[in-house]
């Protein structure tokens, strides 16, 4: 049971932590993405449309090492109004990682703050529960021992049954 609960908790905690990272991204990524695209020469309407996309795609693009800017700007038609050097810059390997690093760091800070809080609660609960419990053997009452010996004797097992309280 312990292993089952530990494995289940591991899966649930990963889902919870990715949810918290996504919440951190969702709060900061739109403004970072909008301002970064504007600074790179993307028209304001196109930058606003791309900035309002859900952050989960950007998160997984970053994990996969992909730059989704070309796919995000393609439907807006903004790429057709930009120079080749601007397109090369915003679709290159450095633009998107620099753009997402601040919001991603914010999401990680939220996750680590949550983990620290959960750890503190676990430590407090552990301290509150008291000392460790050790099970001690209780002596077998004489009547039960005698009854067990009689039953065992009937089946030929008399030598395996204790006849009194255990020695200490």
Secondary structure, 3 states (H helix, E strand, C coil): CHHHHHHHHHHHHHHHHHHHHHHHHHHHHHHHHHHHHHHCCCCHHHHHHHHCCCHHHHHHHHHHCCCCHHHHHHCCCHHHHCCHHHHHHHCCCCHHHHHHHHHHHHHHHHHHHHHHHHHHHHHHHHHHCCCCCCCCCCCCCHHHHHHHHHHHHHCCCHHHCCCCCCCC
